[in-house]
C-alpha cells in the first residue's frame, strides 16, 4: 500500500513548546484523514492475543488457545488477574506486537498492511524528524509499536515505563477508535505525587498522546457494559534500535 503521511497542518514548533512545558501532550489530527481511517479499519482486523500477568510473569494467549484450556485453568487465570490488580502492577488487554513481527520478517500485509505502514511511518525520516522536532531530542532513533485493543473489563494499572536497558525516552499512544465516550473508561490517566489524577486523556480518534518517560500513569478499566473496543497503536520512542 502507499506510504502513510502525517497531517500537513501539524505545527511542530507550537507542539514542541507545549510538550517542553508539560512533559506530555495530546495532539489531535495526527495522520492525514484518509490514512487514519485505513489504520482504524486495519486495527479492527488485527490478529490479537490476550496479554496479562500471572504471578508477575507475562503471558500471551490467542483466543483459540485460551478457549482450548481447561475451565479450571481459565478460572485460575481470571482469579490471578484480579488478585494481581488488587495488590500491585497488572494488565489485561489484547495486543499484536507489530514491530517484533516486522523486524522478524513476518509482515502479513493484506487487511493489516495499514498497521505495518504506520510502523514504517513512525520510523521513516519524516516520522523520526517530526518526533525529534516536537521533543527537541536528537537521541531519538527508533520507535517500537504494538497494536492494542481494550475490551470490556480490561485495564492497565499504574506504572512509569522506566525499565533498565530499554532506552525509552518517550511513550506514545496513537488513538484510532472511531467513537468513544469518556464514561466508557479506557482513559490514559497521569498520577500525581498525592495520589490524584493530574490529567487524563480520552482516546479521541486520530490523536497522538506522547509523554516523557518516566511518568506514573495507567489506563482505566473499560466499563463492563461497553460493546466496542478501544483501538490504538502504542509503544516507546527510543534512543537505540533493538
N, C-alpha and C positions, 0 to 999 in steps of 0.2 A: 504494500500500500504506500501511498505518498507520505512523505515525512510530515509529522505534526509541527505546528507552529504556535509560538506564544502570541497572545493578543497584541497587535502592534500598538495599541493605545496605552500600554503599560508605561508608567513614568518611573523608571528605575531610580532617578535622583530623589524624588519625593518619597518613594518606598524606603530607600536607604536611610533617610533622615528619621523616619518613624521607627524603623527597626533598630537603629542605633540608640534611640531614646528609650524604647520599651523592652528590647530584647526578645520580643515576639510580635507577630503581626498576622492579621487576616487580610489576604489580598484577593479581592473579587476579580472575576473575569480574567482568569489567568491564561486560558487557552483560547485560540480562535474558536468562535462559537460552533462551527460545524465539527471541528476536531473534538470538542468537549462532548458533543452528542455521540460521536463514534466511540469514544473511550467508555462512556457510560453504558452504551449498549453492550460493549465487549465485557465489561465488568459483570454484567448480569449473566454471562455465559462462561465465566472462568471456571477452571477445574479446582474448586476449593476443597480443602480438607480442614477439619476442625482441629484447632490447636489450643492446648491447655497445659496446666501444670498438675502433676500428681506427686506429692511428696517432694516438691521442689525440683522435679525433673520435667522437662518439656516433652510433650508428645504431639504428634500429628496423626490424625486418623481420617481416612476417606469415609464418606457416608456409607459406602458398601462394607468396608472393613468394620466400622463401628457397629452397624446393624447385625453383622455376622457374629459379633462377640456374644458370649452367653449373657443372658439377662442379669445374672448376679454380678458379672464383671462390669456391665454398664452401670448398674446401680452403685457399685463401689466407686466408679469414676465420678459419677454425679455427686456423690457424697463428699468425695475428696475435693472436688472443685469448690463446693460450697464452704467446706471447712477451711480450705486454704484462703478463700476470700475473707472469711471472718477474722483470721488471725494474722494475715500478712499479705505479701505480694501474690497476686493471682491474675490470670487472664483466661478468657474463654471467648474465642471468636474464630472465624474461618479465614484461611489465607491461602494464597498461591505464591510461592517465592519466585517472583519474576526474574530478578537479577541472577539468582542461583541457577535457574534453568537456562537463561540466555547465555550466561558465561560458560555453562557446561555444554553448549552447542545443541541444546534441546528446544529450539524455537518451534512453537506449534503452528503459528500463522493462522489462517482461516478466521474464525469468529473472534479469536483473541488477539489477532495481529495489532489492533489499535493499542492494546495494553503494552505489548512489546515495543511499539513505536513510541509510546510515552516514555519508557525507559531510555530508548535511544535519544529522544529529545533532551531529557534531563542530562545526559552525558555527552551531548553534542557541544560544539564550540558555542553555539547560540545559548544553549541551556546553561552550561557552566559559566559562560560570560555573564549572563543575567544574574546568576546566583552570586558571583563574585562582586558584581556591581551593587547589588542591594545589601550585601553583608559587609562590603569593604574588606573581605577576607581573601587574600591571594593564595591561601593554603588549599583552597577547595580544588580537588582534582577528580572526585568520583562521587556518584550518587547511587546508592542501592535502592531497591524497590521491591515491594510485595503488594499484591492485590489483597485487599481486606474486605470482609463482609461481616457486619454485626447484625445478628437477628435477635428476635425477642429473647430477653433474658441474658444476653451476652454483654461482656464488660471487660474493662482493663483497670486494675486498681493502681494506687499511687506508686510512682517510681520516678527516677530522674534521668534515665537513659545513659548514665555515665558508667560505661564498662571499660576496664583497663584493656588496652591493646586494640580497641575497635576504632580509634581515631575519629570519633564522632564530633563534629563541630556544631552541627545544627540538625534538628529533626524537622520533618515536614509531613503534612497531610494534604494530598491533592483530592479534594472532595468532589465526587461525581454522582451524588444521589439526586435524581431528578426532583423529588418532592420530599420535604421533611418538615416536621413540626417540632418546636422546642420541647414540648411536653412529652414527646416520644422518647426522650433520653438520647444516648449516644453523643453527648456533648463532650468536647475537649475542654477539660477544666484545669486551671492552673491554681495551685495551692500556695497560700502564704504561710509565713512562719507561725502565725497564730491559729492555724487550723481552719481558716476561712477560704472561700473561693475568691481568689484575687481577680480572676477574669475567666470567662467561658466563651467558647466559640461553637455555634451551631454548624452542622455540616452542610453549609449552603452550596448549591450546585456551582461547579466550575470555579471554586475558590482554592487558594493555597494558604494553608496555615504553616508558618515557619517560626521556629524558636531556637534560641541558643541552648546548647547542652552544657551543663546540667540545669534542669528546672523540674521541680516536682509537679507532676500532672497526672491526670487519669482520664479515662473515657467512662462516663456514667452509664449505668446499665440501661439497655434498651427495654422499654416497658413491655410487660407481658402481653398486652393487648395489640401490639404493633404487628401488622402483617406484611410490612415492607422491610427491605434490608438497607442498612447504611453502607454504602459502597465508596471505596476510596483506594488510592494508591498511596502507600506510606513508606517511610524509610528514613535514612540518615544521610546527611551531606558530610563527606569525609575528607580527611587530609591525605589519605593514602588509598590506593587501589588494593583489593584483597590479595 
